[in-house]
Amino acid sequence: MMGRTMLTYLFLIWCYYLTLIKAYDIKVASECATENVLDDPGRNFDFVPQHLDEIFCDSGKTVTSDWYVSPDWKGPGWYRIGGQAGTRMPEVAPGAFHCGTDAPGWLNGTHPTQVNERVSGEVCFQMYVISTCLYSHQIEIINCGEYFVYNLPETLACNSRFCAI
């Protein structure tokens, strides 16, 4: 009887070992390797600009010289969020004038929960007290395990910026 128990035990250890090997051999989507990082501290959910030179946008369409393109914005493409900006897009409206802009963009939905899961999402832009979703963009989001990546377009106007938390 002892021999059979020992074989069962060894079999379970072998299965556990194979599970660990498989778990660490997870291949993530190629988009996860993006070098574009939204890391400007003013992009954070809690940041409220006090001066005009602290207001930025994620668009090359500046209307006046009073508007500045975000220092971490490189145009449309895949981005991850990091540094002092935060780790992800907020799933609630941050409030007007937060995130270093007039119209902060937030994820109107939820992030994917499984590694390599890819979902479509809606980013709403909150404009003053008029609306928490005055206009929106459709984006793609991928769960890369320890972070998310977002396929972001330019914002419609240069008083809008993607927010982070």
C-alpha positions as CSV (number, residue, x, y, z in Angstrom):
1,M,0.0,0.0,0.0
2,M,2.9,2.3,0.9
3,G,4.3,2.0,-2.7
4,R,1.0,3.1,-4.3
5,T,0.8,6.2,-2.0
6,M,4.4,7.1,-2.8
7,L,3.7,6.9,-6.5
8,T,0.6,9.1,-6.1
9,Y,2.6,11.6,-4.1
10,L,5.4,11.7,-6.8
11,F,2.8,12.0,-9.5
12,L,1.2,15.0,-7.8
13,I,4.6,16.7,-7.3
14,W,5.4,16.1,-11.0
15,C,2.1,17.7,-12.0
16,Y,2.7,20.7,-9.7
17,Y,6.2,21.1,-11.3
18,L,4.8,21.1,-14.8
19,T,2.1,23.6,-13.7
20,L,4.8,26.0,-12.4
21,I,6.9,25.7,-15.6
22,K,3.8,26.4,-17.7
23,A,2.9,29.4,-15.4
24,Y,6.3,31.0,-15.9
25,D,6.3,30.4,-19.6
26,I,3.3,32.7,-20.4
27,K,3.8,34.6,-23.6
28,V,2.3,38.1,-23.5
29,A,0.9,40.0,-26.5
30,S,3.6,41.8,-28.5
31,E,1.9,45.1,-27.8
32,C,2.9,44.7,-24.2
33,A,6.5,45.5,-25.2
34,T,5.6,49.1,-26.1
35,E,8.2,51.7,-25.2
36,N,5.5,54.4,-24.9
37,V,4.9,55.2,-21.2
38,L,2.4,57.8,-19.9
39,D,4.4,58.8,-16.8
40,D,3.9,62.5,-16.4
41,P,3.0,63.2,-12.7
42,G,0.5,65.8,-13.7
43,R,-1.5,63.0,-15.4
44,N,-2.4,61.5,-12.0
45,F,-6.1,61.5,-10.9
46,D,-5.4,63.7,-7.9
47,F,-3.5,66.4,-9.7
48,V,-5.4,69.7,-10.2
49,P,-3.4,72.3,-12.1
50,Q,-2.9,75.7,-10.4
51,H,-1.3,77.5,-13.3
52,L,-1.9,77.6,-17.1
53,D,1.5,76.0,-17.8
54,E,0.3,72.9,-15.9
55,I,-2.5,72.2,-18.4
56,F,-1.7,69.7,-21.1
57,C,-3.4,67.7,-23.9
58,D,-2.9,64.4,-25.8
59,S,-3.3,65.9,-29.2
60,G,-1.1,67.7,-31.7
61,K,-4.0,70.0,-32.5
62,T,-3.1,72.9,-30.2
63,V,-5.6,75.8,-30.6
64,T,-3.6,78.5,-29.0
65,S,-0.2,78.9,-27.5
66,D,-1.8,78.5,-24.1
67,W,-2.2,74.8,-24.7
68,Y,0.7,72.4,-24.5
69,V,1.1,68.8,-25.7
70,S,1.8,66.4,-22.8
71,P,5.5,65.8,-22.4
72,D,4.9,62.0,-22.5
73,W,2.5,62.0,-25.5
74,K,4.1,60.7,-28.7
75,G,1.0,60.5,-30.9
76,P,-1.5,57.7,-31.4
77,G,-0.4,54.2,-30.5
78,W,0.1,51.7,-27.7
79,Y,0.9,53.0,-24.2
80,R,1.3,51.7,-20.7
81,I,0.9,53.9,-17.6
82,G,3.7,54.1,-15.1
83,G,5.9,56.2,-12.9
84,Q,4.4,59.0,-10.8
85,A,1.3,59.1,-13.1
86,G,0.0,55.8,-11.7
87,T,-0.5,52.3,-13.0
88,R,-3.8,52.4,-14.9
89,M,-6.7,54.5,-16.3
90,P,-9.3,55.3,-13.6
91,E,-12.7,53.6,-14.0
92,V,-14.6,56.6,-12.5
93,A,-14.8,60.2,-13.6
94,P,-12.0,62.1,-11.9
95,G,-13.7,65.5,-11.8
96,A,-13.3,68.6,-14.0
97,F,-9.8,70.0,-14.2
98,H,-8.1,66.9,-12.7
99,C,-5.2,65.1,-14.4
100,G,-3.5,68.3,-15.6
101,T,-6.2,69.2,-18.1
102,D,-9.6,70.7,-18.6
103,A,-11.3,67.5,-19.8
104,P,-9.8,64.4,-18.2
105,G,-10.3,61.0,-20.0
106,W,-11.3,58.0,-17.9
107,L,-12.3,54.4,-18.7
108,N,-16.1,54.0,-18.7
109,G,-16.0,50.3,-18.0
110,T,-13.5,47.8,-16.5
111,H,-10.0,46.5,-17.3
112,P,-9.5,42.9,-18.5
113,T,-8.9,40.5,-15.7
114,Q,-7.0,37.7,-17.4
115,V,-3.4,37.9,-18.7
116,N,-3.4,38.5,-22.5
117,E,-7.1,39.3,-22.4
118,R,-7.9,42.0,-24.9
119,V,-11.0,44.1,-24.6
120,S,-12.6,47.1,-26.3
121,G,-13.4,50.0,-24.0
122,E,-14.8,53.5,-24.0
123,V,-12.8,56.5,-22.7
124,C,-15.1,59.3,-21.7
125,F,-13.9,62.9,-21.4
126,Q,-15.4,64.9,-18.5
127,M,-16.0,68.5,-19.5
128,Y,-16.3,70.9,-16.6
129,V,-19.6,70.3,-14.8
130,I,-21.5,69.9,-18.1
131,S,-21.1,66.1,-18.4
132,T,-18.9,63.2,-17.2
133,C,-18.9,61.9,-20.7
134,L,-19.2,64.9,-23.1
135,Y,-17.5,62.9,-25.8
136,S,-15.7,59.6,-26.0
137,H,-13.2,57.4,-27.9
138,Q,-13.2,53.7,-28.4
139,I,-9.9,52.1,-27.4
140,E,-8.3,48.6,-27.0
141,I,-6.9,47.4,-23.7
142,I,-4.6,44.4,-23.0
143,N,-3.8,42.9,-19.6
144,C,-0.1,42.3,-19.7
145,G,0.1,40.6,-16.3
146,E,1.7,43.3,-14.2
147,Y,0.3,46.3,-16.1
148,F,-2.1,47.2,-18.9
149,V,-1.5,48.6,-22.3
150,Y,-3.9,50.9,-24.1
151,N,-4.2,51.7,-27.8
152,L,-4.9,55.4,-27.7
153,P,-5.9,57.9,-30.4
154,E,-5.3,61.6,-30.2
155,T,-7.9,63.4,-28.3
156,L,-10.5,65.5,-30.2
157,A,-9.4,68.8,-28.8
158,C,-6.4,70.2,-27.0
159,N,-8.1,70.6,-23.7
160,S,-8.3,66.8,-23.2
161,R,-5.9,64.3,-21.8
162,F,-5.9,60.6,-20.7
163,C,-6.0,60.3,-16.9
164,A,-4.1,57.8,-14.7
165,I,-4.5,56.5,-11.2
